[in-house]
């Protein structure tokens, strides 16, 4: 993935992408009986969504 640190909302964009991927991975893990891994991936999703919501326009907490 290309460096996005200097782009506006670069960190928020990455956090949003991580949230999306971790949501899909958590579902896959749980469907195959990997409940603990699914739980951990859901925690990743929640943290990534929180960062996406609370970051300012330059990707830093406002």
N, CA, C and O atoms as a Maestro MAE file, in Angstrom:
{
 s_m_m2io_version
 :::
 2.0.0
}

f_m_ct {
 s_m_title
 :::
 protein
 m_atom[248] {
  # First column is atom index #
  i_m_mmod_type
  r_m_x_coord
  r_m_y_coord
  r_m_z_coord
  i_m_residue_number
  s_m_chain_name
  s_m_pdb_residue_name
  s_m_pdb_atom_name
  i_m_atomic_number
  :::
  1 25 0.845 -1.179 0.000 1 A "UNK " " N  " 7
  2 3 0.000 0.000 0.000 1 A "UNK " " CA " 6
  3 2 0.886 1.235 0.000 1 A "UNK " " C  " 6
  4 15 1.907 1.275 0.685 1 A "UNK " " O  " 8
  5 25 0.495 2.233 -0.764 2 A "UNK " " N  " 7
  6 3 1.280 3.464 -0.863 2 A "UNK " " CA " 6
  7 2 1.206 4.253 0.439 2 A "UNK " " C  " 6
  8 15 0.220 4.168 1.170 2 A "UNK " " O  " 8
  9 25 2.236 5.007 0.716 3 A "UNK " " N  " 7
  10 3 2.285 5.863 1.912 3 A "UNK " " CA " 6
  11 2 1.201 6.921 1.822 3 A "UNK " " C  " 6
  12 15 1.113 7.625 0.816 3 A "UNK " " O  " 8
  13 25 0.368 7.050 2.862 4 A "UNK " " N  " 7
  14 3 -0.719 8.016 2.876 4 A "UNK " " CA " 6
  15 2 -0.617 8.991 4.036 4 A "UNK " " C  " 6
  16 15 -1.550 9.758 4.276 4 A "UNK " " O  " 8
  17 25 0.483 8.980 4.753 5 A "UNK " " N  " 7
  18 3 0.602 9.785 5.957 5 A "UNK " " CA " 6
  19 2 0.439 11.274 5.688 5 A "UNK " " C  " 6
  20 15 -0.159 11.984 6.497 5 A "UNK " " O  " 8
  21 25 0.969 11.764 4.550 6 A "UNK " " N  " 7
  22 3 0.912 13.189 4.264 6 A "UNK " " CA " 6
  23 2 -0.386 13.620 3.588 6 A "UNK " " C  " 6
  24 15 -0.650 14.816 3.466 6 A "UNK " " O  " 8
  25 25 -1.188 12.674 3.152 7 A "UNK " " N  " 7
  26 3 -2.441 13.012 2.490 7 A "UNK " " CA " 6
  27 2 -3.494 13.368 3.534 7 A "UNK " " C  " 6
  28 15 -3.510 12.800 4.626 7 A "UNK " " O  " 8
  29 25 -4.386 14.325 3.189 8 A "UNK " " N  " 7
  30 3 -5.486 14.616 4.110 8 A "UNK " " CA " 6
  31 2 -6.299 13.344 4.344 8 A "UNK " " C  " 6
  32 15 -6.609 12.610 3.405 8 A "UNK " " O  " 8
  33 25 -6.634 13.100 5.584 9 A "UNK " " N  " 7
  34 3 -7.422 11.933 5.991 9 A "UNK " " CA " 6
  35 2 -6.724 10.615 5.686 9 A "UNK " " C  " 6
  36 15 -7.388 9.579 5.644 9 A "UNK " " O  " 8
  37 25 -5.421 10.612 5.472 10 A "UNK " " N  " 7
  38 3 -4.706 9.380 5.175 10 A "UNK " " CA " 6
  39 2 -4.869 8.337 6.265 10 A "UNK " " C  " 6
  40 15 -5.145 7.175 5.969 10 A "UNK " " O  " 8
  41 25 -4.705 8.728 7.503 11 A "UNK " " N  " 7
  42 3 -4.856 7.775 8.603 11 A "UNK " " CA " 6
  43 2 -6.301 7.320 8.736 11 A "UNK " " C  " 6
  44 15 -6.563 6.151 9.018 11 A "UNK " " O  " 8
  45 25 -7.232 8.228 8.535 12 A "UNK " " N  " 7
  46 3 -8.650 7.862 8.612 12 A "UNK " " CA " 6
  47 2 -9.011 6.884 7.499 12 A "UNK " " C  " 6
  48 15 -9.793 5.959 7.716 12 A "UNK " " O  " 8
  49 25 -8.444 7.085 6.303 13 A "UNK " " N  " 7
  50 3 -8.711 6.180 5.190 13 A "UNK " " CA " 6
  51 2 -8.173 4.781 5.484 13 A "UNK " " C  " 6
  52 15 -8.839 3.785 5.202 13 A "UNK " " O  " 8
  53 25 -6.981 4.707 6.046 14 A "UNK " " N  " 7
  54 3 -6.400 3.415 6.388 14 A "UNK " " CA " 6
  55 2 -7.220 2.757 7.494 14 A "UNK " " C  " 6
  56 15 -7.490 1.557 7.431 14 A "UNK " " O  " 8
  57 25 -7.614 3.519 8.493 15 A "UNK " " N  " 7
  58 3 -8.420 2.965 9.587 15 A "UNK " " CA " 6
  59 2 -9.753 2.430 9.053 15 A "UNK " " C  " 6
  60 15 -10.217 1.380 9.498 15 A "UNK " " O  " 8
  61 25 -10.362 3.129 8.117 16 A "UNK " " N  " 7
  62 3 -11.615 2.675 7.519 16 A "UNK " " CA " 6
  63 2 -11.407 1.370 6.754 16 A "UNK " " C  " 6
  64 15 -12.232 0.460 6.836 16 A "UNK " " O  " 8
  65 25 -10.323 1.284 6.024 17 A "UNK " " N  " 7
  66 3 -9.998 0.066 5.280 17 A "UNK " " CA " 6
  67 2 -9.759 -1.102 6.230 17 A "UNK " " C  " 6
  68 15 -10.237 -2.210 5.984 17 A "UNK " " O  " 8
  69 25 -9.030 -0.866 7.302 18 A "UNK " " N  " 7
  70 3 -8.771 -1.905 8.298 18 A "UNK " " CA " 6
  71 2 -10.090 -2.364 8.935 18 A "UNK " " C  " 6
  72 15 -10.285 -3.556 9.172 18 A "UNK " " O  " 8
  73 25 -10.980 -1.426 9.208 19 A "UNK " " N  " 7
  74 3 -12.280 -1.781 9.791 19 A "UNK " " CA " 6
  75 2 -13.052 -2.712 8.861 19 A "UNK " " C  " 6
  76 15 -13.629 -3.708 9.298 19 A "UNK " " O  " 8
  77 25 -13.055 -2.380 7.591 20 A "UNK " " N  " 7
  78 3 -13.766 -3.198 6.616 20 A "UNK " " CA " 6
  79 2 -13.165 -4.599 6.506 20 A "UNK " " C  " 6
  80 15 -13.884 -5.598 6.529 20 A "UNK " " O  " 8
  81 25 -11.852 -4.659 6.388 21 A "UNK " " N  " 7
  82 3 -11.189 -5.965 6.269 21 A "UNK " " CA " 6
  83 2 -11.369 -6.806 7.524 21 A "UNK " " C  " 6
  84 15 -11.656 -8.001 7.441 21 A "UNK " " O  " 8
  85 25 -11.202 -6.184 8.681 22 A "UNK " " N  " 7
  86 3 -11.304 -6.955 9.922 22 A "UNK " " CA " 6
  87 2 -12.726 -7.458 10.145 22 A "UNK " " C  " 6
  88 15 -12.923 -8.526 10.726 22 A "UNK " " O  " 8
  89 25 -13.714 -6.699 9.689 23 A "UNK " " N  " 7
  90 3 -15.109 -7.162 9.780 23 A "UNK " " CA " 6
  91 2 -15.286 -8.446 8.964 23 A "UNK " " C  " 6
  92 15 -15.853 -9.424 9.452 23 A "UNK " " O  " 8
  93 25 -14.798 -8.435 7.724 24 A "UNK " " N  " 7
  94 3 -14.903 -9.612 6.864 24 A "UNK " " CA " 6
  95 2 -14.131 -10.795 7.444 24 A "UNK " " C  " 6
  96 15 -14.624 -11.923 7.444 24 A "UNK " " O  " 8
  97 25 -12.931 -10.536 7.932 25 A "UNK " " N  " 7
  98 3 -12.110 -11.608 8.495 25 A "UNK " " CA " 6
  99 2 -12.737 -12.186 9.767 25 A "UNK " " C  " 6
  100 15 -12.676 -13.395 9.994 25 A "UNK " " O  " 8
  101 25 -13.334 -11.335 10.587 26 A "UNK " " N  " 7
  102 3 -13.987 -11.819 11.805 26 A "UNK " " CA " 6
  103 2 -15.130 -12.766 11.465 26 A "UNK " " C  " 6
  104 15 -15.299 -13.800 12.111 26 A "UNK " " O  " 8
  105 25 -15.909 -12.413 10.457 27 A "UNK " " N  " 7
  106 3 -16.997 -13.289 10.021 27 A "UNK " " CA " 6
  107 2 -16.476 -14.632 9.532 27 A "UNK " " C  " 6
  108 15 -17.032 -15.678 9.869 27 A "UNK " " O  " 8
  109 25 -15.422 -14.608 8.746 28 A "UNK " " N  " 7
  110 3 -14.816 -15.848 8.254 28 A "UNK " " CA " 6
  111 2 -14.324 -16.702 9.420 28 A "UNK " " C  " 6
  112 15 -14.548 -17.912 9.451 28 A "UNK " " O  " 8
  113 25 -13.660 -16.069 10.366 29 A "UNK " " N  " 7
  114 3 -13.123 -16.797 11.514 29 A "UNK " " CA " 6
  115 2 -14.248 -17.449 12.313 29 A "UNK " " C  " 6
  116 15 -14.157 -18.624 12.669 29 A "UNK " " O  " 8
  117 25 -15.284 -16.709 12.588 30 A "UNK " " N  " 7
  118 3 -16.386 -17.258 13.392 30 A "UNK " " CA " 6
  119 2 -17.125 -18.367 12.662 30 A "UNK " " C  " 6
  120 15 -17.520 -19.355 13.282 30 A "UNK " " O  " 8
  121 25 -17.318 -18.222 11.354 31 A "UNK " " N  " 7
  122 3 -18.009 -19.267 10.582 31 A "UNK " " CA " 6
  123 2 -17.242 -20.584 10.591 31 A "UNK " " C  " 6
  124 15 -17.849 -21.643 10.430 31 A "UNK " " O  " 8
  125 25 -15.952 -20.544 10.771 32 A "UNK " " N  " 7
  126 3 -15.145 -21.764 10.772 32 A "UNK " " CA " 6
  127 2 -14.764 -22.206 12.182 32 A "UNK " " C  " 6
  128 15 -13.904 -23.071 12.353 32 A "UNK " " O  " 8
  129 25 -15.401 -21.617 13.185 33 A "UNK " " N  " 7
  130 3 -15.189 -22.060 14.559 33 A "UNK " " CA " 6
  131 2 -14.013 -21.420 15.264 33 A "UNK " " C  " 6
  132 15 -13.637 -21.856 16.352 33 A "UNK " " O  " 8
  133 25 -13.427 -20.404 14.676 34 A "UNK " " N  " 7
  134 3 -12.293 -19.718 15.315 34 A "UNK " " CA " 6
  135 2 -12.828 -18.514 16.106 34 A "UNK " " C  " 6
  136 15 -12.589 -17.358 15.758 34 A "UNK " " O  " 8
  137 25 -13.548 -18.826 17.166 35 A "UNK " " N  " 7
  138 3 -14.266 -17.791 17.911 35 A "UNK " " CA " 6
  139 2 -13.365 -16.756 18.560 35 A "UNK " " C  " 6
  140 15 -13.676 -15.566 18.524 35 A "UNK " " O  " 8
  141 25 -12.264 -17.176 19.146 36 A "UNK " " N  " 7
  142 3 -11.365 -16.215 19.792 36 A "UNK " " CA " 6
  143 2 -10.748 -15.281 18.763 36 A "UNK " " C  " 6
  144 15 -10.651 -14.076 18.994 36 A "UNK " " O  " 8
  145 25 -10.334 -15.827 17.641 37 A "UNK " " N  " 7
  146 3 -9.792 -14.995 16.570 37 A "UNK " " CA " 6
  147 2 -10.854 -14.038 16.052 37 A "UNK " " C  " 6
  148 15 -10.563 -12.873 15.785 37 A "UNK " " O  " 8
  149 25 -12.086 -14.521 15.907 38 A "UNK " " N  " 7
  150 3 -13.184 -13.653 15.486 38 A "UNK " " CA " 6
  151 2 -13.410 -12.511 16.464 38 A "UNK " " C  " 6
  152 15 -13.628 -11.369 16.059 38 A "UNK " " O  " 8
  153 25 -13.357 -12.826 17.752 39 A "UNK " " N  " 7
  154 3 -13.512 -11.810 18.786 39 A "UNK " " CA " 6
  155 2 -12.422 -10.751 18.682 39 A "UNK " " C  " 6
  156 15 -12.703 -9.553 18.716 39 A "UNK " " O  " 8
  157 25 -11.181 -11.198 18.556 40 A "UNK " " N  " 7
  158 3 -10.067 -10.256 18.460 40 A "UNK " " CA " 6
  159 2 -10.193 -9.368 17.216 40 A "UNK " " C  " 6
  160 15 -9.913 -8.171 17.277 40 A "UNK " " O  " 8
  161 25 -10.605 -9.938 16.117 41 A "UNK " " N  " 7
  162 3 -10.785 -9.154 14.896 41 A "UNK " " CA " 6
  163 2 -11.929 -8.147 15.043 41 A "UNK " " C  " 6
  164 15 -11.878 -7.062 14.465 41 A "UNK " " O  " 8
  165 25 -12.949 -8.500 15.805 42 A "UNK " " N  " 7
  166 3 -14.026 -7.533 16.075 42 A "UNK " " CA " 6
  167 2 -13.519 -6.370 16.924 42 A "UNK " " C  " 6
  168 15 -13.942 -5.230 16.731 42 A "UNK " " O  " 8
  169 25 -12.617 -6.650 17.860 43 A "UNK " " N  " 7
  170 3 -12.010 -5.575 18.643 43 A "UNK " " CA " 6
  171 2 -11.183 -4.656 17.738 43 A "UNK " " C  " 6
  172 15 -11.194 -3.438 17.915 43 A "UNK " " O  " 8
  173 25 -10.475 -5.232 16.779 44 A "UNK " " N  " 7
  174 3 -9.726 -4.438 15.804 44 A "UNK " " CA " 6
  175 2 -10.692 -3.552 15.021 44 A "UNK " " C  " 6
  176 15 -10.437 -2.362 14.832 44 A "UNK " " O  " 8
  177 25 -11.803 -4.135 14.566 45 A "UNK " " N  " 7
  178 3 -12.795 -3.364 13.809 45 A "UNK " " CA " 6
  179 2 -13.323 -2.189 14.617 45 A "UNK " " C  " 6
  180 15 -13.423 -1.070 14.114 45 A "UNK " " O  " 8
  181 25 -13.659 -2.453 15.872 46 A "UNK " " N  " 7
  182 3 -14.211 -1.393 16.713 46 A "UNK " " CA " 6
  183 2 -13.207 -0.257 16.918 46 A "UNK " " C  " 6
  184 15 -13.576 0.915 16.859 46 A "UNK " " O  " 8
  185 25 -11.948 -0.599 17.156 47 A "UNK " " N  " 7
  186 3 -10.917 0.426 17.336 47 A "UNK " " CA " 6
  187 2 -10.706 1.216 16.051 47 A "UNK " " C  " 6
  188 15 -10.576 2.440 16.086 47 A "UNK " " O  " 8
  189 25 -10.672 0.530 14.930 48 A "UNK " " N  " 7
  190 3 -10.478 1.211 13.644 48 A "UNK " " CA " 6
  191 2 -11.651 2.138 13.336 48 A "UNK " " C  " 6
  192 15 -11.445 3.247 12.842 48 A "UNK " " O  " 8
  193 25 -12.870 1.703 13.618 49 A "UNK " " N  " 7
  194 3 -14.037 2.570 13.401 49 A "UNK " " CA " 6
  195 2 -13.995 3.787 14.320 49 A "UNK " " C  " 6
  196 15 -14.351 4.894 13.916 49 A "UNK " " O  " 8
  197 25 -13.560 3.572 15.551 50 A "UNK " " N  " 7
  198 3 -13.441 4.691 16.487 50 A "UNK " " CA " 6
  199 2 -12.439 5.721 15.978 50 A "UNK " " C  " 6
  200 15 -12.695 6.923 16.037 50 A "UNK " " O  " 8
  201 25 -11.305 5.253 15.481 51 A "UNK " " N  " 7
  202 3 -10.306 6.167 14.936 51 A "UNK " " CA " 6
  203 2 -10.835 6.904 13.712 51 A "UNK " " C  " 6
  204 15 -10.557 8.089 13.531 51 A "UNK " " O  " 8
  205 25 -11.582 6.219 12.886 52 A "UNK " " N  " 7
  206 3 -12.155 6.838 11.691 52 A "UNK " " CA " 6
  207 2 -13.110 7.961 12.070 52 A "UNK " " C  " 6
  208 15 -13.100 9.028 11.456 52 A "UNK " " O  " 8
  209 25 -13.937 7.716 13.086 53 A "UNK " " N  " 7
  210 3 -14.933 8.711 13.518 53 A "UNK " " CA " 6
  211 2 -14.311 9.910 14.221 53 A "UNK " " C  " 6
  212 15 -14.778 11.037 14.053 53 A "UNK " " O  " 8
  213 25 -13.260 9.677 15.009 54 A "UNK " " N  " 7
  214 3 -12.745 10.727 15.889 54 A "UNK " " CA " 6
  215 2 -11.506 11.456 15.383 54 A "UNK " " C  " 6
  216 15 -11.011 12.360 16.056 54 A "UNK " " O  " 8
  217 25 -11.002 11.085 14.224 55 A "UNK " " N  " 7
  218 3 -9.821 11.767 13.707 55 A "UNK " " CA " 6
  219 2 -10.217 13.061 13.010 55 A "UNK " " C  " 6
  220 15 -11.256 13.145 12.355 55 A "UNK " " O  " 8
  221 25 -9.367 14.061 13.166 56 A "UNK " " N  " 7
  222 3 -9.587 15.353 12.505 56 A "UNK " " CA " 6
  223 2 -9.244 15.285 11.020 56 A "UNK " " C  " 6
  224 15 -8.914 14.216 10.508 56 A "UNK " " O  " 8
  225 25 -9.319 16.413 10.332 57 A "UNK " " N  " 7
  226 3 -9.108 16.420 8.885 57 A "UNK " " CA " 6
  227 2 -7.705 16.038 8.439 57 A "UNK " " C  " 6
  228 15 -7.518 15.648 7.287 57 A "UNK " " O  " 8
  229 25 -6.720 16.138 9.313 58 A "UNK " " N  " 7
  230 3 -5.369 15.744 8.909 58 A "UNK " " CA " 6
  231 2 -4.972 14.388 9.458 58 A "UNK " " C  " 6
  232 15 -3.790 14.048 9.492 58 A "UNK " " O  " 8
  233 25 -5.970 13.603 9.895 59 A "UNK " " N  " 7
  234 3 -5.692 12.251 10.379 59 A "UNK " " CA " 6
  235 2 -5.269 12.185 11.810 59 A "UNK " " C  " 6
  236 15 -4.903 11.111 12.287 59 A "UNK " " O  " 8
  237 25 -5.303 13.291 12.522 60 A "UNK " " N  " 7
  238 3 -4.946 13.284 13.953 60 A "UNK " " CA " 6
  239 2 -6.190 13.547 14.779 60 A "UNK " " C  " 6
  240 15 -7.156 14.152 14.315 60 A "UNK " " O  " 8
  241 25 -6.139 13.082 16.000 61 A "UNK " " N  " 7
  242 3 -7.291 13.309 16.888 61 A "UNK " " CA " 6
  243 2 -7.542 14.801 17.029 61 A "UNK " " C  " 6
  244 15 -6.618 15.591 17.221 61 A "UNK " " O  " 8
  245 25 -8.804 15.166 16.931 62 A "UNK " " N  " 7
  246 3 -9.150 16.590 17.047 62 A "UNK " " CA " 6
  247 2 -9.489 16.969 18.482 62 A "UNK " " C  " 6
  248 15 -9.803 18.127 18.757 62 A "UNK " " O  " 8
  :::
 }
 m_bond[247] {
  # First column is bond index #
  i_m_from
  i_m_to
  i_m_order
  :::
  1 1 2 1
  2 2 3 1
  3 3 4 2
  4 3 5 1
  5 5 6 1
  6 6 7 1
  7 7 8 2
  8 7 9 1
  9 9 10 1
  10 10 11 1
  11 11 12 2
  12 11 13 1
  13 13 14 1
  14 14 15 1
  15 15 16 2
  16 15 17 1
  17 17 18 1
  18 18 19 1
  19 19 20 2
  20 19 21 1
  21 21 22 1
  22 22 23 1
  23 23 24 2
  24 23 25 1
  25 25 26 1
  26 26 27 1
  27 27 28 2
  28 27 29 1
  29 29 30 1
  30 30 31 1
  31 31 32 2
  32 31 33 1
  33 33 34 1
  34 34 35 1
  35 35 36 2
  36 35 37 1
  37 37 38 1
  38 38 39 1
  39 39 40 2
  40 39 41 1
  41 41 42 1
  42 42 43 1
  43 43 44 2
  44 43 45 1
  45 45 46 1
  46 46 47 1
  47 47 48 2
  48 47 49 1
  49 49 50 1
  50 50 51 1
  51 51 52 2
  52 51 53 1
  53 53 54 1
  54 54 55 1
  55 55 56 2
  56 55 57 1
  57 57 58 1
  58 58 59 1
  59 59 60 2
  60 59 61 1
  61 61 62 1
  62 62 63 1
  63 63 64 2
  64 63 65 1
  65 65 66 1
  66 66 67 1
  67 67 68 2
  68 67 69 1
  69 69 70 1
  70 70 71 1
  71 71 72 2
  72 71 73 1
  73 73 74 1
  74 74 75 1
  75 75 76 2
  76 75 77 1
  77 77 78 1
  78 78 79 1
  79 79 80 2
  80 79 81 1
  81 81 82 1
  82 82 83 1
  83 83 84 2
  84 83 85 1
  85 85 86 1
  86 86 87 1
  87 87 88 2
  88 87 89 1
  89 89 90 1
  90 90 91 1
  91 91 92 2
  92 91 93 1
  93 93 94 1
  94 94 95 1
  95 95 96 2
  96 95 97 1
  97 97 98 1
  98 98 99 1
  99 99 100 2
  100 99 101 1
  101 101 102 1
  102 102 103 1
  103 103 104 2
  104 103 105 1
  105 105 106 1
  106 106 107 1
  107 107 108 2
  108 107 109 1
  109 109 110 1
  110 110 111 1
  111 111 112 2
  112 111 113 1
  113 113 114 1
  114 114 115 1
  115 115 116 2
  116 115 117 1
  117 117 118 1
  118 118 119 1
  119 119 120 2
  120 119 121 1
  121 121 122 1
  122 122 123 1
  123 123 124 2
  124 123 125 1
  125 125 126 1
  126 126 127 1
  127 127 128 2
  128 127 129 1
  129 129 130 1
  130 130 131 1
  131 131 132 2
  132 131 133 1
  133 133 134 1
  134 134 135 1
  135 135 136 2
  136 135 137 1
  137 137 138 1
  138 138 139 1
  139 139 140 2
  140 139 141 1
  141 141 142 1
  142 142 143 1
  143 143 144 2
  144 143 145 1
  145 145 146 1
  146 146 147 1
  147 147 148 2
  148 147 149 1
  149 149 150 1
  150 150 151 1
  151 151 152 2
  152 151 153 1
  153 153 154 1
  154 154 155 1
  155 155 156 2
  156 155 157 1
  157 157 158 1
  158 158 159 1
  159 159 160 2
  160 159 161 1
  161 161 162 1
  162 162 163 1
  163 163 164 2
  164 163 165 1
  165 165 166 1
  166 166 167 1
  167 167 168 2
  168 167 169 1
  169 169 170 1
  170 170 171 1
  171 171 172 2
  172 171 173 1
  173 173 174 1
  174 174 175 1
  175 175 176 2
  176 175 177 1
  177 177 178 1
  178 178 179 1
  179 179 180 2
  180 179 181 1
  181 181 182 1
  182 182 183 1
  183 183 184 2
  184 183 185 1
  185 185 186 1
  186 186 187 1
  187 187 188 2
  188 187 189 1
  189 189 190 1
  190 190 191 1
  191 191 192 2
  192 191 193 1
  193 193 194 1
  194 194 195 1
  195 195 196 2
  196 195 197 1
  197 197 198 1
  198 198 199 1
  199 199 200 2
  200 199 201 1
  201 201 202 1
  202 202 203 1
  203 203 204 2
  204 203 205 1
  205 205 206 1
  206 206 207 1
  207 207 208 2
  208 207 209 1
  209 209 210 1
  210 210 211 1
  211 211 212 2
  212 211 213 1
  213 213 214 1
  214 214 215 1
  215 215 216 2
  216 215 217 1
  217 217 218 1
  218 218 219 1
  219 219 220 2
  220 219 221 1
  221 221 222 1
  222 222 223 1
  223 223 224 2
  224 223 225 1
  225 225 226 1
  226 226 227 1
  227 227 228 2
  228 227 229 1
  229 229 230 1
  230 230 231 1
  231 231 232 2
  232 231 233 1
  233 233 234 1
  234 234 235 1
  235 235 236 2
  236 235 237 1
  237 237 238 1
  238 238 239 1
  239 239 240 2
  240 239 241 1
  241 241 242 1
  242 242 243 1
  243 243 244 2
  244 243 245 1
  245 245 246 1
  246 246 247 1
  247 247 248 2
  :::
 }
}
